């Protein structure tokens, strides 16, 4: 099977994980993602994973009140 990747995947992941996507990235990267099916997939999958991961962290930090409350 042929491995398919893009040299900009790391840039896209960095923008996503740092919270810069899409408002605080340069126009060139936005344009690249619009034209690159690999990076478009990276945005979709990584966004979903980060969203779920954020929920997991939020639930892990939540504390239930004691039974005497």
N, C-alpha and C positions, 0 to 999 in steps of 0.2 A: 504494500500500500504506500502511496506517495504521501509524504508529510507535507502539509500545507500550512504555512505560517506567513506572518507579515512582520517586517522590521519595526513597525510602529506599535505593535501590540503592547509593548512595555510602556510606551508613552501614554497610551490609552488607559491601561491599568493604573498607572501612577496618578493620572488625572482623576480617575474614579475613586481610588482609595484615599486620596488627599482631599476629596470634597470639592475639587475645582471643576468637575464635569457637570454640565457643559458651559456654565456661565463664565468661568474664568480660565478658559483655554484659548489659544490663538486660533484665528480663523482658518489657518492652514490645517490644523489638526481636525477641526470640525469638518472641513471640506474633504479631508482624507477619509474620515470615517464614513461620510456620506457616500463615497465612491468605492469603499473597500468592504466587501462582504464579510471578510474575516474580522475586521475591526468592528463592524456593525454587530456581529455575533458576540464579540467580546463585550461590548457595551451592554447588550441585552442580558447575557448570562451573568456577568459580574455585577450588574445592577441588582438583579434578583438575589444573588448570593449575599451581597452586602446588605440588602434590605432585610432578608431573613436573619442574617447574622446580627444586625442591630437589634432586632426583636429578641433574639436569644440573650444578648448581653443585657438588654433592659429587663427581661424577666429574671435573669440571674441576680441582678442588683435589687430587685423588688423584695421587700420584706413583708410578710404577712403579719397582721397584728396578733398578739398573744391571745389565747383562749379566754383570758380573764378581762379582755377589753370590752 
